[in-house]
Amino acid sequence: MKSLCFYFQVHQPFRLRSYRFFDMGVNHNYYDDYQNKFILRRVAERSYLPMNKLLMELIKNYGSAFKVSFSITGLALEQLRWYAPDVLKSFHDLAKTGHVEFLAETYSHSLASLRNRREFISQINKHSALVQEIFGVKPTTFRNTELIYSDDIADMVYDLGYTTILTEGAKHVLGWKSPNFLYHSAHNPKMNVLLRNYQLSDDIAFRFSEKGWSEYPLTAEKFSQWVNAMDENHEVLNLFMDYETFGEHQREDSGIFAFFKALVERILGDTEYVFRTPSEISTLHKPVAPVHVPHPISWADEERDLTAWLGNELQDEAFEKLYSVQELMMHCTDEQLLYDWNLLQSSDHFYYMCTKWFSDGMVHSYFNPYGSAYEAFINYMNIVSDFLIRVDQYQMLKSIPETENEKNTPDHKNLTYENNSSFDRLFHLSAGEVKRVLNDVDSHVIAAALKGLGRSKKEYVLRKLSIKKRNEIVNANPPSGYDEVKKARIFIAALVH
């Protein structure tokens, strides 16, 4: 029998609040709790709850003949726990049927696979543990963020014990070959690769309610005819899509729920296909050939590459800025810093900075809280700058001996603390660079940072500023405590980076 795999991606990021430059160093709350709750509840009512109800109905009607698979990101699971426990319960009920497979992926829907192996592995393990905790099943199949895949990524995933991975059936990778077979990694014949049939998947996910489409309206009968018209030698049909397709992207009044229900009936009654999960397909079918993917691909846009998240100047600068502290975060034990580190890695933040507004414009604008890519960049960079200040502060505090902390009094003479910080770099910058760094910094903060420095260093900085700024600093009355001096230097050190 031939196999048909329905796989659904469930993800909602933690959206960021409007964060100004003047919030830096003052407010460390980065998230828009109202919008996160509002959007999740909206999607829950429109999509998750009615579609889960429909899936449960189909499972009761068809038993083991009908199966589906999900990956639900750690960020989505966290929000479901907080804002939509009824949705989480409905997923749990589906899990108990034994006809639903839950896949592993990166906890924060991140791009870590492209940058840091240890972080990538850490997020996979964290996500797998959460899935096991909530649903009582340990994932055996892996799906990377946005189906991002390469031969090297497949190697990392295999080393963790996974033997099946999902990705896009990109035409520029397959050439004349069909996605409708099971393949294996080019580096490892034991690593099975399921390829998405993007044509038929996108017919449902994107074109279903498009009245200008030549095949509109799409019916279950028409879709099953397309399935039957495929090459008789094809063994697998993988239909992968966002779960929000049902009820959110394609609204209920488009007929999407009725279509899906009728399609399941048509597939089982009129075709040779049987519904199976990814792990079942890997067990029942044999790979026909290796698939060579030396450079990462994804399921996004017409190019099926990474340019939805990386490639323009805004995205690359933000990505590099965030991951500039990746090694430090590997050894961090501060729970709040680690939490923010995870949430700030979500690929959505870089997706909002995408400047490709052509055929994919509507896709990029969906759920986007920003008016422009530049607006998304500025807001994100303000938050990351504050995050980096906190990381520097954490590292500095870790490096201070306990006896030094005990001497933390206003009259303590050691106010020239500069160990392990980049504050010293300030004294190696050009006049223009110093002015740029300190231009928008409050004069009291600069005065505090200069407290306790030798005369030559103070004069070095003052000479490079405007007369107005210089007078403000000279006349300022900064706090004299060790903590205030240290915080001021940490703040300026982050700006020097």
N, C-alpha and C positions, 0 to 999 in steps of 0.2 A: 504493500500500500504506500501511496505517496503521503508526504507529511506537509501540513500547513501550520505555521507557527504565528500566532498573534502575540506580539510583545508590546507592552505599553510602558512608557517612561512617565514617572510622576516626580515632578520637581517644582518647588517654589523657593526662591531665594529669600534671604532676609534683606528687605529693601532698606536703603540708607535714608536717613532724614536729611533735610537741608542743613548742611554743615558749613559755616562761614569760617573765614580765616581767623576771626577774632575768637572763635570757639576753641582754637588750638591751645593746648596747655591748660584749659579751663574746664571744658566739658568732654567727658570721654564716653558719652552715650551716643552711639553712632546710628541707631536703628529706629526706623519709623514704625513703632508698634501699632499705631492706628491703621496705617495702610496694610501692614502685614496681616493683621486680623481681618480687616475688611475684604481684602482680595481673596484670602484663603476661604473665608466663609462664602463669598460669592461663587468661587469656583466649586466649592463643596456642594452648594445647593444646585448649581447648574449642571455640574459634570460628575463629580466623584460619587455622590450619593445615588443619583438615578442610574448611573452606569453600573455601579457595584450591585445595585438591586437587580438590574437586568442580567448581569453575569450570573448571579446566584440563581435566578429563575432558569437560565439556560442550563446551568449545571444540574439543577433538579430535574429538568426535562430530559436531558440527554445523557446524564451520568458521565462515565469516563470517556464518552465519545467527544466531549467538548472540554478543551483545556486552554488556558491562557497563561501568560507570564508577565511579571512586573519587575521593574526596579524602582524603588522609592528612595530618594536620596536621604541622607541623614538630616539635612536641613528641613526637608518636607516632613519627615517623621517627627522632628521636634515641634514644628508648628501644628501638626495634627494633634499632638498630645496636648498642646496649650489651647488651641482655638477650635478644634474640631474632633473631639474624642469620639463622636458618633461615626465619623468617617473612619477613624482608626479601628473602631470595633467592626465596621462592615468589612474592612480588609482582613481583619483577624478571622471573621466568620468565613470568608473566602478561603483563607489559608487552611482552615480546619476541614474543608471538603477533600483536600488531597489532590485537587485537580488544578491547582495554581502553583506555579513555580516563582519564587522570589530570587532575583539575581543580585549579585554584589556589584558595587561600583564605588567611586570615590565618595566619601562622606559628604563633602561640601560641594560636590559637582564642580571640582576644580580642574585646573590645567597642570596639576602637579606632575603628571606623566611626562610632560614636555620639559620639565626643569629639574626635579629633584626625586631621585629614586626612593630615598628613605621616606620622604614625606608622602609620596605616592603609595608606598606599601603601608605606611602607618594609617592613611585614610581608608584604604581598602579593609584593613583588619578592624578598624574602628566601626566601619559601616557593617561589616559582616557580623560583628558581635552584637550590634544593635538589632539587626534583622533577626538574629537568633533569639535575642531576649524578648522581642515583641511577638514574633510569629512562631517561635519554637522550631524553626528550621534553619539549617546552616546552608548558605548558598554554595552551589557547586559550579555555577556558570557566572562569567564576568561580562559586564558591559561597561566600557569606559565612558566618561563624560562625552556627550554628543557623538557617541560611537567613534571617537578618535582612536585610531589604530595605526600601528606600524609593526614591522617585524620585531623591532627591539622592545616595544611595549608588550607584545605577545610573549616574549621571553621572560620579562619581569613577572607577568601574570602567571605564567606556567610555573615559575619558581615558587609561587605561593600555594601551589597545589591545584589550581584550576586547569581543567583540560578542555574547556569550551569557552569561546569568546565571540561576541557579536560585533559586526561592523557593517559599513556601507558597501553595497555592491557597485562601487564607483566604476563607471565605464572606462575611464582613463587607466584604471588598474587592470580590469578584466580583459579589455580589448574585445576579441571575438567570443570570449567565453561567457557563459550564462551564470547569473547569481543563483540559479535554481538548482544548485547541488551543494553538498557539504564539501568544504575544502579543509586544508590544514595549513598551518604556518609554514612559511618558506624555510625557517630555521629549525622547525621541530615538527615531525610528522605526527607526534602525539597530541599536538595542540589543535583541536578542531575549530574551524572558523565558519560561522553562519553569516551569510551575506544578505543584506536587505535588498529586496526587490523594490527599488525606489520608484519605479514607474507606477506600479499598482498601489504601493503604500501611499504615494502622494496623491493618487486619484481620490483616495478617501480623505486623507488628512488636509489637503489644500484645495483640491478642485471640486469637491463634492457639491458645494452650493454656488459655484461660479457659473452664473447664467450665460456668460460669454463663451464658455467651454463648448467645444463641438459635440462632446458626449453628454452634455447636460440634458435631462436629469439622469443621474446615475442610479440605476436600480439594482437590486440583488440579482435579478434574472440576467441583466446585461453583464454584471461582474462575473457571475458564474460561467457565462458563455466565454468570456475572455480567459478564464482559468482553463476551461476545457479546450480552448484553441491553442494553448501552449504546446510546445514540443512534447510528444508522448514520452520521450526519454527523461524529461525533467523529473527530479525526485523530491525536491523541496521547494516550498513557497514561503518566504519569510516576509510577513507584513509587520513592520515596526513603525510605531508612531507615538507622538505625545498623547497621554491619556486625556488631556484637555481638548483633544480633537472632538470628543463626544460631549456636546452641550455647551462648550465655551467657544472654541474656534468655529465649530459648526453648531449653531444653535439648535435647540430642540425643535423649533418650528421649521427647520430645514428638512426634517424627517430622518435625521441621522440615527436616532435610536431605533426607529422602525426598520431602517435599512439594515442595521447591524443584526437585529433579530432575524430578519428575513434571510440575510446572507448566510448566517450559520445554518439555517434550515436548508438552503440551496446547496451549500458546500457538502453537507452530509448526505443530501438526497440525490443530487445531480452530478456530482464529480467523484473522482477516485481518491480524493484527498481526505485524510484523517487529521483532526486537530491534535497536535503534539507540542510538548514543551521543548526548549532548547536541549536540556539534558537527555530527553528521550530521543531526540533526533540524532544526537551524537552517539547514542548507544545502538540505535537501530540501523543507521546508515553508515556507509564507509566513505571517507574522503576520496574524491576523484582525482585531485591534483593539489599541488601547493599554490598558494596565492602570495605573490611577491609584492610587498609594500615597503620599500626602503624609506619613503618619506611619508609622514603622517597624513592620513585622510580623515574625513568626518562625514556626517550626514547633512551638513549645513550648506544651503545655497546651491547654486548651479555648479560651482567649482568643486564642491565636495573636498574643500581644503580647510585651512585654519584661519582664513582671512576674515571670518566673522568675529574673531576674538583677538587676533594678533596680526600685525603687518603695517598698520598706519602709525604715525608718530605718537599719537595720543595713547593708543593701546600699548605700544612697546615701552614707552616711558613709564606708564603706570605699572606694567608687569615687572619691569626691571626694578623699580622703586620698591615694590612690595617684597620681591624675592631677594633684595639686597641683604636682608637679615635672616635668610633661610638657615644658615648654619647656626646662628645664635638661637633661633627658635627650636632647633633640634635638641638643645640642652636646657631649654626654659622649663621652669617648674611653676611659674605663675599661672594659675588656672584661668584668670580673666584674660591675660595676654594670649594664652593658647586658644581660648574661645574666640576672641576677636581675630586672631590669625587664621583660624578655620573659616570664619564667615567672610572675611575679606578676600579669600581665595576663590570664592564662587565665580565661575566663568561669566555669569550674567553681568557683573560689573564691567567687564571688558567688552561684552557684547553690546552694551549700551553706548560704547564709544565708537562703534562701527560707523563708517562713513559711506558704505556701499548702499546707495539709495536708488537702486534701479529696479530690476524685476523682483528683488527680495525686500523691497522697502516695507511692505505691509508686515512681513514676518519680523523684521527688525524693530518695528514700532510697537508691536504687540506687547502689552504689559510693561512698556518702557515709561518710567516716571519722568523722564527728562525731555526738554524741548529740543535739545541738540546733543550731538556727540561731545562738543566742547563743554557744555554744561555738565554732562555726566563726568567728564574728565576732571574738571575743577573741583566738583564736590568730592569725588573719590580721592583726589590727591590731597585735599585738605584733611580728610580723615586719616589717610595713610601717614601724612606728616605728623599728625598727633600721635598716631600709633608708634611711629619710629621714635618720637621723643620718649614715650613710655618704655620702649625697649631699651633705649640708651640709659634711661634712669634705672631700670632694673639691673642692667649690666654693671652700672656704676655702684649701685648699692651692694651688689654681690661682691665687688672687688674691695670694698672698704672693710678693713679688719674690725672686729667687734669693739676693740678698745677705742677705735676712732669714733664709732657711733656713740659710745658712752661720753665722749668729749664734745658732743654736738650741742654746744652752748654758745650764746652770743659773744662771750668774751674769749672764745677759743681762738688762738692765734693762727691756726692752720687754715686760712681762708684761701689759699692758693691751690686748692685741690684741682688737679687737671689730669690725674692718672687715667689711662684707658679711655679717654674721651677725645673727641675731635675738636674740642674748643681751641686747642693750640693752633689748628689750621688757620684760624682767623688771622693770626699774625704773619701768615705767609701769603695772604691774598693781595691782589693789587688794590689800589685805591678805589677803582670802580667796583670791584667785586665786594669789598668791605661795605661800600655804600649801598650796594644792591641787597646784601644780606641783612643789613641793619636798618634799612630805610623805613620799614613798616613796624619795627619792633618798638614797643613802648620804652620811653627814655628811662623810666624807673627800672625796667628789666635790664637794660644795658648797664646802667649805673651799678646795679647789684652784681652783675657779672664781672665788672671791672674792680669790684671791691677786693682789696688785699693784694692786687697786682703791683708789680714794681712800676716806678715812674715811667720808664721807657715804653713799656707795653701800653700803659694808659694813654700816653701821648701819641703813640703809633695809631691807635684807633681814633682818638679825637681829631687828629690832623686830617683824617680821611673822610670826615663827616662835614656836613654843611654847618655854617656858623650857628644857625638856629638850633639844629639838633645838638651841636656841641654845648651850647648854652643851657639847653634843657637838661642834659646829662650832668653838667657841672653843678647845676642848681637843684638837682633832684635829691631827695632824702630817702635813699634805698634802705630796706631792712638790713640789719647788720648780722643776722643769724647765719650760721653755717648752712642750714637747709635752704634758705632763700638764695644764697649765693650759688649753691650747687644746682638748684633748679633753674636759675637763670642761665647758667653756663650750659646745662644740658639742652635747654631750649634753643640757644644760639648754635650749639654744636650740631643739632639736627638740621638747622637751616644751612649750615656750611656744607653738608653732605652733597 
